Amino acid sequence: MKEGFVKHSTFTIERILPASKERSFAAWANAESKRKWFACHDDWKTAAFSLDFKVGGKESNLVLTPEGGRHVFDATFYDIVPNERIVYAFGMYVNDIRISVSLVTVLFESPTSGRTKMTFTEQIVLLKEPGREGFSTEEEVRGRVEGTNAGFDRLVNELS
């Protein structure tokens, strides 16, 4: 049996959101709003979603791919400063296999009236479990960045 291994990566995405810091932050804090924009792909269907937005609170999202794959996002909030900062950690699972654990920091700044600069930084521990074939660190990170950007595209639309 082969041993698993870990790889580390970090990426940052900056977006100018078409709303105040208060509205931009609320899009993360409100379950109905977040459920609308949070998915990575338009053709993935949310099967279960919950959000308890407070320090120590949990967020969980189960989505199904058109091929029947199960993707689970399971997070805990560690720091929340209203309209300024969110820090959370999450595990990502594909078909019940944990593929990563991440620490995320989201910062909100007002560069101009009515707009918000959002800075999202994710520090990822990518996990290669025994039996998980076709693992590529570069592809995993590229997919994470693409999926996160797709969600942020929907966030911009939600706030427009």
matplotlib code that plots the C-alpha trace (Angstrom):
import matplotlib.pyplot as plt

x = [0.0, 1.3, 1.5, -0.5, 1.2, 0.4, 1.2, 0.7, -0.5, -1.9, -3.9, -5.4, -8.3, -9.2, -12.6, -14.3, -17.9, -20.7, -22.0, -21.2, -19.1, -22.3, -24.2, -21.0, -20.5, -24.2, -23.9, -21.5, -23.5, -27.0, -27.8, -30.3, -27.9, -24.8, -26.6, -27.4, -23.8, -21.6, -21.6, -18.6, -20.4, -23.8, -24.7, -24.0, -27.1, -27.2, -28.6, -28.1, -26.9, -26.7, -25.1, -24.7, -22.7, -21.0, -17.7, -17.7, -20.6, -20.6, -21.3, -22.0, -22.7, -23.4, -23.6, -24.1, -22.4, -24.3, -22.2, -23.5, -20.3, -20.7, -18.8, -18.9, -17.7, -17.6, -16.5, -16.1, -15.9, -13.0, -13.1, -15.8, -15.5, -18.7, -18.2, -14.4, -13.2, -14.1, -11.7, -12.8, -11.3, -12.9, -12.5, -13.4, -14.6, -15.2, -17.2, -16.4, -12.6, -11.1, -9.1, -8.1, -8.2, -8.0, -7.8, -9.5, -9.4, -11.8, -11.2, -13.6, -12.4, -14.2, -12.1, -14.9, -18.4, -20.8, -18.1, -16.1, -12.7, -12.9, -9.6, -10.0, -6.9, -7.0, -4.1, -4.6, -3.3, -3.9, -4.2, -3.2, -4.8, -3.8, -5.9, -6.6, -5.3, -4.6, -3.6, -1.9, -1.2, -1.3, -4.7, -6.2, -5.2, -6.2, -9.6, -10.0, -9.2, -11.5, -14.4, -13.8, -13.8, -17.0, -18.7, -17.4, -18.8, -22.2, -21.6, -21.0, -24.3, -26.1, -24.9, -25.6]
y = [0.0, 3.4, 6.1, 9.3, 12.7, 16.4, 19.4, 23.1, 26.0, 29.5, 31.7, 35.1, 36.5, 40.2, 41.4, 44.8, 44.2, 46.5, 47.1, 48.6, 46.6, 46.0, 44.4, 42.5, 41.1, 40.2, 38.1, 35.9, 36.0, 35.4, 31.7, 32.4, 34.8, 32.6, 29.5, 31.4, 32.3, 29.8, 26.8, 26.2, 25.1, 26.0, 22.4, 21.1, 20.8, 21.6, 18.7, 20.1, 23.5, 24.9, 28.1, 29.1, 32.3, 33.0, 32.3, 28.6, 28.2, 25.7, 25.8, 22.7, 22.3, 19.0, 19.3, 16.6, 16.7, 15.6, 12.4, 11.6, 12.7, 14.0, 17.1, 18.2, 21.5, 21.4, 24.6, 26.2, 30.0, 31.1, 34.9, 37.3, 41.0, 42.4, 44.2, 43.7, 40.1, 36.5, 33.6, 30.0, 26.6, 23.9, 20.3, 19.4, 15.9, 14.2, 11.0, 10.7, 11.1, 14.1, 15.9, 19.1, 21.2, 24.9, 28.1, 31.1, 34.8, 37.2, 41.0, 43.7, 47.3, 50.3, 51.8, 54.0, 54.8, 52.0, 49.5, 47.0, 45.5, 41.9, 40.0, 36.2, 34.2, 30.4, 28.4, 24.8, 21.5, 19.1, 15.5, 12.5, 9.6, 6.0, 4.8, 8.2, 8.1, 10.9, 13.4, 16.6, 19.5, 22.0, 20.7, 20.6, 24.3, 25.4, 23.8, 25.4, 28.8, 28.4, 27.2, 30.0, 32.6, 31.1, 31.6, 35.1, 35.8, 34.8, 36.9, 40.0, 39.2, 38.8, 42.2, 44.0]
z = [0.0, -0.9, 1.7, 1.3, 1.2, 1.5, -0.6, 0.4, -1.7, -1.2, -3.6, -3.3, -5.3, -5.2, -6.4, -6.5, -5.5, -6.7, -3.2, 0.2, 2.7, 4.7, 1.7, 0.6, 4.1, 4.4, 1.2, 3.2, 6.5, 5.2, 4.4, 1.6, -0.2, 0.2, -1.0, -4.3, -5.2, -3.4, -5.8, -8.0, -11.2, -12.7, -13.4, -9.9, -7.7, -4.0, -2.0, 1.5, 2.8, 6.3, 7.7, 11.3, 10.8, 14.2, 15.8, 16.4, 13.9, 11.1, 7.4, 5.3, 1.6, -0.2, -4.0, -6.6, -10.0, -13.2, -13.1, -9.6, -7.7, -4.2, -3.1, 0.5, 2.0, 5.8, 7.6, 11.0, 11.6, 13.8, 13.5, 12.4, 12.5, 11.0, 7.7, 8.0, 8.2, 8.1, 9.0, 8.6, 8.1, 6.0, 4.8, 1.2, 0.4, -3.0, -2.8, 0.9, 0.4, 2.1, -0.6, 1.3, 4.4, 4.1, 6.1, 4.5, 5.3, 3.6, 4.0, 3.1, 2.3, 0.9, -1.9, -3.1, -2.0, -2.8, -3.8, -1.8, -2.3, -1.2, -0.7, -0.4, 0.6, 0.9, 2.4, 1.3, 2.5, -0.4, 0.6, -1.5, 0.2, -0.7, -3.5, -5.0, -8.5, -11.0, -8.3, -9.6, -7.2, -10.1, -11.4, -7.9, -7.2, -10.7, -10.2, -6.7, -8.1, -11.1, -8.8, -6.3, -9.1, -10.6, -7.2, -7.0, -10.5, -9.1, -6.0, -8.2, -10.0, -6.7, -5.5, -8.8]

ax = plt.figure().add_subplot(projection="3d")
ax.plot(x, y, z, "-o")
ax.set_aspect("equal")
plt.show()
